[in-house]
Amino acid sequence: MFSFANPEYLYLLLLLPIVAGLFWLSQRAKAKKIAKFGRAGVVKELMPEQSKYKPWIRLTVELVLLATIVVILARPRGGAQETNTTMKGIEVMICLDVSNSMNAASDDDAPDVSRLQRSKQVLEKLIDRITGNKVGLIVFAGNAYMQMPITGDAQSAKMYLSSINTDMVPTQGTAIGAAINMACQCFSSNPRTQKTIIVITDGENFEDDAVSSAEDARKKGISVNVVGIGSVNGSPVPTADGEVLTDENGSPAISKLNEKGAMEIAKGGKGVYVNGAASDAVDALNDQLMKLSKTDLGSYNYSLESELFPIFAWIAFMLLIAELFILDRKNPILKRFNFFTKKEQKK
């Protein structure tokens, strides 16, 4: 089976007839200019070293070279083989806070980086560490919403991060407990598989009792870890129009990292609390996950294909070398022979 990893590049092959057409037009224009000096047969005698066929040979080589480069860009693959593998790991549900307060500055040292942006940075690094485990993603504000069901392809979670923003949920607020409750329902029913929840939030919970939800999760054998994002000194919350949110008195609303509340949630869920601004935040969180025992998560069949672009790369290299030696002048050896006309016999 033959396929391409980037088939969209094959549209560049449409350049081949365009290049050929432009060359034909240039040759035609050249012939018209030469015709101004006299008859073609007479002018040809004045240019004995000029080859009639080499420009077209060179064009052919260049077109094949261009086509080969396009194929390389498209990354041809072939020789697919079915492979079966057994995945061993844990199940991780990530609950990401997308309330308006996550638009505030992540910390005092990085006022231009929002809490949501910092959360995404932490998640990207963490996902790279936990590849091979099952991962799911929930976003929450005034309520919780499933963003990605738990799956064995942890890298898929990174694809969702770029589209996550604070406008994607219809109800504002912060319901950490609702997110934890939903996460508990998303795990598999396998009692042997170790399960854990990671909540990424600024800790400002206004809708429910998150500590009780974490304790309920712990009773089910599910640990709850919390990553605190934000400044303990507080930051104003920007709005979409560039202003800042205000309280009932008209003063700027200051949102602070509720580190104490976040720690209580982690304690209730028998997990760890990590400050997202710490340089070792991802290491500390990954170390906690590594303590969980890994079990079989199931067998998966996938098709593995070999990359064929190195073959085309060698072909392109040889064509490039050949193109350098094709000149418009006649070959001093081959010009002794006349392949296309008969010599006149002497009478």
N, C-alpha and C positions, 0 to 999 in steps of 0.2 A: 504494500500500500504506500502511495506517495502523497504527501500533503505539505502544506506550508504553514509555518507558525505565524507569519505576517503576510497573508495573501493580499492585503490592500496595496502593497508595493508593486504588485504585478500590473497595476494600471499604468505604471511608468513605461511598460512595453509599447504603449501607444505613441511614445516618442520616436520609435524606430521608423515608421513610415514618414513621419514629419522630417526627421533628419535626412532620410533618403530623398525626399522631395526637394528639400532645400539644396542638397548637393546637386541634384539634377538641374535645378534652376541656375545654380552657379556655373555649372559646366556649359549650359546653353548660352548664358551671358558671355562666358569666356570665348565660346566659338564665334559669337556675333562680333566681338571685338577683333578677333583674329581675322575675320572675313573682311574687315574694313581695309586691311593691308593688301589684299589681293586674293587670288583663288586659293582654296584650301590646299591643293596639291603643291602649289608653288611655295606657299608659306611653310608647309610641312618640311620642305627641303632645307629651309633656313633654321629649323629646330630639330636637328637629327637626333639629339639626346633625349627629346621629350617622348615619353611613353604614352601610348594611347590607352592602354589597358590598366596600367598600375594604379591610377587614381581610383578606378572602380574596385580593384582588388583591395586597396587600402580601405576604401569605404566599407566593403564587406566585412573585413576583419574588425573594423571599429564598431560596426553594428552588432556583430556577434559578441564583442567585448562588452558593449553596453548592455546587451540582453543578459549576459552572464552576471554582470554586476547587479542588475535588477533581481535576478534569481537569488543571488547571495543575500540581498536585503530582505527578501521574502522568507529566508531561512527554510530551505527544503528539508524535509524529513522523510524517512522511509524505514522499512524493515521493522514494522511494529511487532512487539512481542507482549503477550498477555502475562502480567505478573500479579501474583497473589501475595499480600502481606498482612500480617496481623499487627494491629495497633495496640500498644500498651500505654496507659496513662491515666489521667484523672479527668473529671468534668469540671469546667470553670464557667460560671455565669458572671459576666461583667455588667454592672449597673452604673450607668453614666448620668450624672446630673446635668440637665440642660435647662435649668431654670434661669431667669433673667440675671440673677446674681452671678452666674458663671461668665458674664461678659465683663465683670470687674477685673481689675489688675490681679495677676496671679500672686505677686509679692512685691514688696517695696523696692527690690533691686531690679525688677523687670516690669516697669509700669506700662510698657507697650505690649506686653504679652498677657492675653486674657486667661482666666482660669480654665476656660474650655480649651484654648490652644495648648496650655500646659498639660491638661488632662490627656489630650490626643498624643502629645509627645511621650508621656509616660506609657500610654497604652501601646504605641508602636514598638517601643523598646521591649515591653513586657511580652507582647505577642511573639516577637522574634525568639524570646527565651522559651516560651511554652509551646512552640510548634511540636506537633505530635500528640497533643492532648485535644480533647473536645472542648470547644469554646462557643459560647453564645453571647449575645449583646442585647441589653435592655436600656432604653433611655427613659428618663423620668423627670417630671416637674411637679405639677399638681396631681398627676397620676402617672402610672407606669405604662410603657408601650414597648411591645416586642419589636426589636430592630433586626435581629438575626437569630433564628432558632439555633439551638446547640448543634454543632457540626464537627466532623473530624478534620475539616480544613480550616485550621486556625488562621491562616493567612487571609482567608476571605473576610475576616473581621476588619482588616486594615482597609479594605476597599470601601467599607461603609463610613469610615471615620471622616473622610473629606466632605461628605454630604451632611454631616451632623451639625446642627446649629440650634440656637435657642428659640427659633421661630417654628420649629417642626412639631411642637406639641400644642394642642388647642387650649389646654388648661394650665395656667401658670401657678406657681407655688412650689413646695418641695415636700414630696411624699416618699421619704426614704423607705418607710415601712412597707408601702405598697410595692415598691420595686423589689424588696427582699422577698415578699410573699409570692410575687409573680415568678421570681427566679427559682424558688423552691419547687414550683409546679412544672418547670421546664426541664428538669433533670430526667434521666432515664430511670426506669423502675428497678434496675439491677442493684440489689442491696450491697453487693461486694465492691462496687465502684465508689471510690472516694470522690466526694463532691465538695466544692467550695464556691463562695460568692465573694466578688471583689466590688465594693462600692466606692466610686470616685465622686467626691462631693466636697462642698465647702462647709458641710455640717449643719447648715441652717435648716432645721426641719420644722415645718409649721402645720402639717396636715395630720400626722398620726404618731403613734408610739413606736418609733423605729427600734428602740431597745427591746421591747417585747417581741417584735417580729424577729429580731436577731436571736433571741432566746428560744423562740419556737423553732427556728431553723437548726439551732444547736441540738435540740431534742430529737430532731430527725437525722442527726449525724452529719449535718451540713455546717461547716465553719463559715464565718462572715468576717472578711478583712475589709479595712477601710483605708482609703488613701485621701488624706486631707489636702485640699487645694485652696490657696488663698492666703491673705495676710491677716495675722492676728490683730494688727493695728487698724485694719479696715480700709476699704477703698470705695469711692463712689461708683454707682452702677450706671453705665452709659446707656442711652436709648438709641433707637435706630436713626433718629434725626440728628445725632451728635450732641444732644443735651444729656442731662443726668436726671435720674429718678429723684423725686422729692417726697418728703413725708407730709403729714397733714399740716405741718407748720410752714411748709414751703422750703424747708432746709434740705440740702442734698442728703439722700438716703445713703448711709454708710453700711456696707456689707462686710462683716468680719468672718474669718475662719473660726467656726465653733469647734475648736480642737478638743475641748472637754467632752462635748456631746459625741463627737466622732469616736473618741476613745471608749466611751461607754457602750456605743454600738458594737465596737470590735470586741470588747470584753464580754458583752452579752452573747456574742456569736462565737466565743472561744477562738477568736482570730487575733490578728495583729493590726495595730494602727501604724501607718507610715505617713510622714509629712512629704507631700509630693515635691516640695522645693528642695529636699535634701538630695545631695549628689548620689547617695547610695540607696535611694528610694526603691528603684527597680530591683537592686540586688537583695535588699531586705525582704521584699515581697516575694521574689523568686525563691529565696531560701525557705520561706514559710511553705510555699507550694511543694518544694522538693521533699518536705517532711512527710507528705502524704504518699501512701503506698500506691503503686501503679498496678492496675489490673487490665485484663484483656478487654479492649473496647470493641472488638469485632474484627472480622477479616474483610479486606477490600481488594477488588480486582481493578487493575488499571493497565492501560496500554502504554508501553514505553517505546518511543521511536528514536532511531539514531539520527544525529545531525549530519546532513549531507553537504552543507555549504563549504566545508574544506575542499571537497572535490572540485566544486565550481570555482573556488578561490585559486586553485592551482591552474585550472583552465584559463582563468582571467589573466593570471600572471604570465603564462606562456603566450597568450594572444598579445599582451602588452609588449613583450620582448619582440615578437614577430613584427608588430606594427612599427617599432623603432627602426627596423631594417628595410622596410618597404619605402623606397624613394620614388619620386615622380620620374626620375631619369631611367633610361634603359639600362639593363644589366650589361656590363661590358662583355660578358661571356655569352649570354643568351642572344644578344643582338646580332650575332653572327648567323643565327638561324632564323629562317622565315617560316613560321608555323601556319600562317593563314593565307598566303598567296603562293602561286607557283612561279618559279623562276623561268624567265624566257629562254628558250633553247637557242643556242647560237646556230645561225644558218651557215 
